Amino acid sequence: MGLREVLARSAARHAHVLVVEVPGWDGLRMATERAVLERGWRLAWSPADADVLLVCGPPGPRLAAAVDLVWEQLPGPRVRVDVLDRRDLPDALAGACAGLLDDDHHRRDPRARHGAQDHGGHDGPEDHDGHDGHAGSEHHGDHDSSDDHGGHDMEMSPGGIPLAEGGDDRDGLEMDVLAVRLGPVLPHWPAGLVLHCSLQGDVLTGARAELLGAEHEDGDAADPRTRALDRVVSVLALAGWDDAAERARRVRDAPATGDARPTTADHPTASPGLARLRRRVRRSRMLRWSLRGLGPLTADDVRRLGLPEDAGGDAYDRLLHLLDDVDEPAPPGGRQAVPVDALADPVVGLDLAAARLVLAGLDLGGLSAAPAPRPEATRG
């Protein structure tokens, strides 16, 4: 066995998978994450960290273009897999493993990639609906026309990348203002969401949101309990508490047993794992310190933006609400659809990490491209 084969087998045993969720397919995405981790693989945080790109659901044209550009950013050796059914996951992951071991394919792939660029393929940030601007190692945006940057008539570098412009910061001093996009492919990020941002340093001074949808509406949606626990996983992971996030993931992925689940005094339907998670979160002073005062929303804000009623309070309040009410049945008719342009208002004035935490804690399972109730809901 040669050195190349030894390295390939080692890489296949420790593959990092970047999972892309198409809107409406969060159930398939969670099942995929579970299958990836059960195989001993890891979930990637960025294209640079990924060996496998796994797309859950059929993306619409604009989201497909963004995913294609992310695929171009993956370093080799690389494998792409598209999945539409949970039953296909074992074969899909086995195929990805075989692809990582295919040395002939990885020899041809760089030549094919360069050939596509030479014939007009994706080759830079100027491509439509791309995903090539960066705000930190985990934040990837895409740059195209000046209209997509909130109407700024920006100066462009010879490579097509928008240059920073001057603007007054919160202290009245002039700082560079950079227009970037966040999404639509980020871990613990609402599926299909693109946030067009104006940044001064790492603070969002303006934002505009849009939704890149699926090819069709038939999806694989998770049940309300699983979706709520998934939001808990995202908040804890983005807050940097990996151990608690992994515990929440295990509770999320545990098979439901209906009314036969063990009970606790405070929450009659809570499983022991969920009860322990609740206690651990409530006892963490560091978590409370990190989330208190982050993204506060009053009752008037919630009504004005068209958010669910339980979105009030700050990020810590919303996390506790998730944990307390995760076993409550969904209201008749399900959750109201959240207008996508309502998502800009809560994040303006925050830094990038705080903005991701705020969005992760909101119930966006019914995200809609329809406008918010009132036009003044979006600033920036």
VMD Tcl script that draws the C-alpha trace (Angstrom):
set ca {
  {0.00 0.00 0.00}
  {1.48 3.31 -1.14}
  {1.64 6.53 0.82}
  {-1.13 8.16 -1.25}
  {-3.50 5.30 -0.50}
  {-2.68 5.41 3.21}
  {-3.43 9.14 3.31}
  {-6.63 8.67 1.30}
  {-7.90 5.98 3.65}
  {-7.11 8.13 6.67}
  {-8.97 11.08 5.13}
  {-11.99 8.88 4.33}
  {-12.13 7.68 7.95}
  {-12.06 11.25 9.30}
  {-14.04 13.13 6.65}
  {-15.52 16.56 7.33}
  {-18.97 17.10 5.81}
  {-20.48 20.50 4.99}
  {-24.25 19.96 5.12}
  {-26.44 22.31 3.07}
  {-30.12 22.52 4.03}
  {-32.68 23.53 1.43}
  {-35.67 25.42 2.94}
  {-38.35 22.96 4.01}
  {-35.92 20.05 4.39}
  {-34.73 20.47 7.97}
  {-35.86 16.95 8.90}
  {-33.56 15.48 6.26}
  {-30.73 17.77 7.33}
  {-30.97 16.64 10.97}
  {-31.11 12.99 9.92}
  {-28.03 13.62 7.77}
  {-26.11 15.18 10.65}
  {-26.98 12.20 12.83}
  {-25.85 9.73 10.15}
  {-22.59 11.64 9.58}
  {-21.71 11.63 13.28}
  {-22.68 7.97 13.72}
  {-20.23 7.13 10.96}
  {-17.44 8.80 12.95}
  {-17.19 11.75 10.57}
  {-17.36 15.41 11.57}
  {-19.52 18.35 10.55}
  {-17.56 21.09 8.79}
  {-17.92 24.78 9.65}
  {-16.80 26.16 6.30}
  {-15.95 25.09 2.73}
  {-12.23 25.29 3.55}
  {-12.74 22.66 6.28}
  {-14.83 20.26 4.17}
  {-14.07 17.10 2.23}
  {-17.72 16.36 1.37}
  {-20.50 18.74 0.32}
  {-23.86 17.14 1.09}
  {-27.00 18.93 -0.14}
  {-30.28 18.04 1.59}
  {-33.22 18.67 -0.72}
  {-33.64 20.16 -4.21}
  {-32.45 23.79 -4.30}
  {-34.17 26.32 -6.52}
  {-32.18 27.97 -9.32}
  {-30.67 30.82 -7.27}
  {-29.84 28.64 -4.28}
  {-28.40 26.00 -6.63}
  {-26.09 28.64 -8.13}
  {-24.90 29.63 -4.65}
  {-24.30 25.98 -3.71}
  {-22.37 25.46 -6.96}
  {-20.07 28.33 -6.05}
  {-19.53 26.88 -2.57}
  {-18.62 23.61 -4.27}
  {-15.97 25.45 -6.27}
  {-14.49 26.71 -2.98}
  {-13.94 23.23 -1.55}
  {-10.30 22.19 -1.72}
  {-9.53 18.77 -3.17}
  {-9.88 15.95 -2.62}
  {-13.61 16.61 -2.53}
  {-16.90 14.82 -3.10}
  {-20.42 16.18 -3.62}
  {-23.59 14.29 -2.72}
  {-27.23 15.34 -3.21}
  {-29.88 13.57 -1.12}
  {-33.69 13.75 -1.32}
  {-34.74 10.90 0.97}
  {-33.59 9.76 4.42}
  {-33.63 6.16 3.23}
  {-30.89 7.01 0.76}
  {-28.48 8.32 3.42}
  {-26.55 5.06 4.06}
  {-25.85 4.59 0.35}
  {-25.08 8.30 -0.10}
  {-22.48 8.30 2.68}
  {-21.00 5.02 1.44}
  {-20.74 6.58 -2.00}
  {-19.04 9.66 -0.54}
  {-16.52 7.42 1.21}
  {-15.83 5.55 -2.04}
  {-15.44 8.87 -3.81}
  {-12.84 10.04 -1.29}
  {-10.86 6.88 -2.02}
  {-11.07 7.31 -5.82}
  {-7.56 8.51 -6.59}
  {-8.16 8.69 -10.34}
  {-11.11 11.02 -9.81}
  {-9.07 13.33 -7.61}
  {-6.32 13.48 -10.21}
  {-8.86 14.53 -12.87}
  {-10.83 16.94 -10.68}
  {-8.28 19.83 -10.59}
  {-7.93 19.72 -14.38}
  {-11.72 19.72 -14.80}
  {-12.06 22.61 -12.36}
  {-9.48 24.73 -14.19}
  {-11.05 23.80 -17.52}
  {-14.46 25.02 -16.35}
  {-12.95 28.33 -15.24}
  {-11.18 28.74 -18.59}
  {-14.51 28.25 -20.39}
  {-16.46 30.79 -18.37}
  {-17.30 28.85 -15.22}
  {-17.34 30.35 -11.73}
  {-14.09 32.15 -11.27}
  {-14.56 34.95 -8.82}
  {-16.84 37.10 -6.75}
  {-18.45 38.71 -9.79}
  {-20.48 35.54 -10.53}
  {-24.21 35.72 -9.83}
  {-25.64 34.47 -6.58}
  {-22.22 33.35 -5.54}
  {-20.73 32.93 -2.16}
  {-17.20 34.24 -2.29}
  {-16.94 37.22 0.05}
  {-15.73 36.52 3.57}
  {-16.41 38.11 6.92}
  {-14.28 35.99 9.21}
  {-13.38 32.37 8.64}
  {-16.95 31.13 9.02}
  {-18.88 33.83 7.20}
  {-19.26 33.58 3.45}
  {-21.10 36.01 1.24}
  {-21.51 36.62 -2.46}
  {-20.96 39.79 -4.41}
  {-22.57 40.84 -7.63}
  {-24.23 44.10 -8.69}
  {-24.29 47.31 -6.70}
  {-28.06 46.92 -6.28}
  {-27.49 43.73 -4.31}
  {-25.49 45.70 -1.75}
  {-28.41 47.83 -0.65}
  {-28.15 50.40 -3.44}
  {-24.53 51.46 -2.84}
  {-22.69 52.65 -5.94}
  {-19.45 51.08 -4.80}
  {-15.98 51.33 -6.24}
  {-14.72 48.00 -7.51}
  {-11.25 46.51 -7.54}
  {-9.89 45.06 -10.81}
  {-10.98 41.60 -9.61}
  {-14.60 42.73 -9.16}
  {-14.53 42.80 -5.34}
  {-16.31 45.82 -3.81}
  {-13.95 48.19 -2.04}
  {-14.77 49.67 1.35}
  {-16.25 53.15 1.49}
  {-16.11 55.74 4.25}
  {-18.92 56.23 6.75}
  {-19.54 57.62 10.24}
  {-19.44 55.06 13.04}
  {-21.39 55.20 16.30}
  {-18.80 57.56 17.83}
  {-19.06 60.03 14.96}
  {-15.68 59.00 13.52}
  {-15.23 57.90 9.93}
  {-14.69 54.18 9.34}
  {-14.65 52.01 6.25}
  {-18.03 50.53 5.29}
  {-17.91 47.18 3.54}
  {-20.86 45.51 1.81}
  {-20.92 41.71 2.16}
  {-23.40 38.88 2.10}
  {-23.88 36.29 4.81}
  {-25.34 32.99 3.70}
  {-26.97 31.07 2.33}
  {-24.55 28.27 3.29}
  {-23.50 28.54 6.93}
  {-23.81 26.02 9.78}
  {-26.51 26.96 12.30}
  {-27.94 29.48 9.84}
  {-31.55 29.69 8.56}
  {-31.88 27.64 5.39}
  {-31.75 29.71 2.21}
  {-31.33 33.02 4.02}
  {-29.07 35.67 2.50}
  {-28.34 38.74 4.60}
  {-26.96 41.69 2.64}
  {-24.92 43.61 5.20}
  {-23.14 46.92 5.53}
  {-20.24 46.42 7.95}
  {-18.13 48.87 9.89}
  {-15.47 46.67 11.41}
  {-17.54 43.64 12.39}
  {-20.69 45.63 13.30}
  {-23.77 45.53 11.05}
  {-24.81 49.11 10.31}
  {-27.41 48.08 7.75}
  {-29.01 44.87 6.54}
  {-31.44 43.51 3.99}
  {-32.67 39.91 3.96}
  {-33.90 37.65 1.18}
  {-34.79 33.98 0.88}
  {-33.44 31.58 -1.75}
  {-35.99 28.79 -1.91}
  {-36.37 25.16 -2.89}
  {-37.20 23.84 -6.33}
  {-40.63 22.73 -5.08}
  {-42.63 23.00 -1.86}
  {-42.78 19.28 -1.00}
  {-40.10 18.83 1.64}
  {-39.04 16.85 4.69}
  {-39.91 19.08 7.63}
  {-39.09 18.18 11.22}
  {-41.77 18.07 13.91}
  {-42.09 21.12 16.22}
  {-40.34 19.44 19.18}
  {-37.35 18.38 17.12}
  {-37.14 21.80 15.47}
  {-37.15 23.54 18.85}
  {-34.34 21.32 20.13}
  {-32.43 21.96 16.91}
  {-32.56 25.69 17.68}
  {-31.21 24.94 21.16}
  {-28.32 23.05 19.55}
  {-27.54 26.02 17.30}
  {-27.63 28.62 20.09}
  {-25.38 26.58 22.37}
  {-22.93 25.80 19.54}
  {-22.69 29.44 18.43}
  {-22.28 30.50 22.05}
  {-19.17 28.29 22.17}
  {-20.53 25.70 24.61}
  {-19.74 22.62 22.53}
  {-20.33 20.07 25.26}
  {-23.85 21.30 26.01}
  {-24.58 21.60 22.28}
  {-23.62 17.95 21.83}
  {-25.85 16.97 24.75}
  {-28.73 18.91 23.18}
  {-28.05 17.16 19.86}
  {-28.34 13.76 21.55}
  {-31.65 14.77 23.13}
  {-32.85 16.06 19.74}
  {-31.90 12.85 17.95}
  {-33.21 10.44 20.60}
  {-36.21 8.46 19.30}
  {-39.51 9.80 20.60}
  {-41.48 7.40 22.78}
  {-44.72 9.36 23.11}
  {-46.58 9.22 26.41}
  {-44.26 6.49 27.72}
  {-41.43 8.96 28.32}
  {-40.28 9.33 31.94}
  {-41.59 12.34 33.83}
  {-40.25 15.05 36.11}
  {-42.14 17.20 38.59}
  {-41.69 20.45 36.66}
  {-42.19 19.07 33.15}
  {-44.42 15.98 33.06}
  {-43.42 15.02 29.51}
  {-39.70 15.74 29.77}
  {-37.16 12.99 29.19}
  {-34.32 12.67 31.74}
  {-31.84 13.94 29.15}
  {-33.91 17.03 28.46}
  {-34.42 17.69 32.17}
  {-30.66 17.50 32.78}
  {-30.04 19.84 29.85}
  {-32.52 22.35 31.25}
  {-30.82 22.32 34.65}
  {-27.38 22.67 33.16}
  {-28.35 25.63 30.99}
  {-30.10 27.43 33.84}
  {-27.10 26.98 36.16}
  {-24.55 28.36 33.71}
  {-23.61 31.87 34.73}
  {-21.33 32.25 31.72}
  {-24.14 31.42 29.28}
  {-26.50 33.82 31.02}
  {-23.84 36.54 30.93}
  {-23.22 35.87 27.21}
  {-26.86 36.01 26.10}
  {-28.47 38.51 28.47}
  {-29.38 41.77 26.71}
  {-28.62 40.30 23.26}
  {-31.21 41.08 20.59}
  {-33.98 42.33 22.90}
  {-37.45 42.49 21.36}
  {-40.44 44.13 23.00}
  {-44.02 43.00 22.47}
  {-44.45 45.94 20.07}
  {-41.34 44.84 18.13}
  {-42.73 41.33 17.81}
  {-46.08 42.57 16.44}
  {-44.44 45.11 14.13}
  {-42.09 42.55 12.61}
  {-44.62 39.74 12.35}
  {-42.60 37.38 14.57}
  {-44.10 34.61 16.73}
  {-45.44 35.83 20.07}
  {-42.77 33.96 22.05}
  {-39.96 35.88 20.28}
  {-40.09 38.64 22.90}
  {-37.28 39.22 25.39}
  {-33.57 38.73 24.74}
  {-31.58 35.78 23.45}
  {-31.39 34.19 26.90}
  {-35.16 34.50 27.43}
  {-35.81 32.83 24.08}
  {-33.43 29.97 24.89}
  {-35.16 29.29 28.21}
  {-38.54 29.46 26.52}
  {-37.40 26.85 24.01}
  {-36.25 24.50 26.74}
  {-39.36 25.01 28.88}
  {-41.91 24.59 26.11}
  {-40.16 22.11 23.81}
  {-42.73 19.40 24.59}
  {-45.77 21.64 24.14}
  {-47.90 20.78 21.08}
  {-47.82 23.16 18.16}
  {-50.77 25.58 18.00}
  {-53.62 24.73 15.62}
  {-52.61 25.48 12.07}
  {-48.92 25.55 12.97}
  {-46.64 28.55 13.36}
  {-47.27 31.77 11.49}
  {-45.01 32.46 8.55}
  {-42.20 34.88 9.43}
  {-41.55 37.53 6.75}
  {-37.93 37.34 5.69}
  {-37.42 41.11 5.64}
  {-38.24 41.20 9.36}
  {-34.90 39.54 10.10}
  {-32.80 42.62 9.33}
  {-34.13 44.80 12.14}
  {-33.09 42.60 15.12}
  {-29.47 42.28 13.94}
  {-28.59 45.85 12.96}
  {-26.12 47.25 15.50}
  {-24.77 43.82 16.44}
  {-21.46 42.23 15.55}
  {-21.44 39.20 13.27}
  {-21.24 36.58 16.01}
  {-24.08 38.19 17.98}
  {-26.23 38.46 14.86}
  {-25.86 34.73 14.21}
  {-26.84 33.96 17.80}
  {-29.96 36.12 17.57}
  {-31.10 34.52 14.30}
  {-30.41 31.02 15.63}
  {-32.74 31.60 18.58}
  {-35.73 32.77 16.52}
  {-38.40 30.36 15.31}
  {-37.96 30.66 11.54}
  {-39.40 27.31 10.51}
  {-42.06 29.12 8.47}
  {-39.81 31.73 6.88}
  {-41.64 33.50 4.06}
  {-40.53 35.77 1.23}
  {-43.64 37.91 1.82}
  {-43.01 41.44 3.21}
  {-43.28 42.31 6.88}
  {-46.53 43.93 8.04}
  {-45.05 47.44 8.01}
  {-42.29 48.79 5.73}
  {-40.44 50.54 8.55}
  {-39.58 47.13 10.07}
  {-36.30 46.97 8.13}
  {-33.51 49.44 8.77}
  {-30.31 50.04 6.90}
}
mol new
graphics top color blue
foreach p $ca { graphics top sphere $p radius 0.5 }
foreach p [lrange $ca 0 end-1] q [lrange $ca 1 end] { graphics top cylinder $p $q radius 0.2 }
display resetview
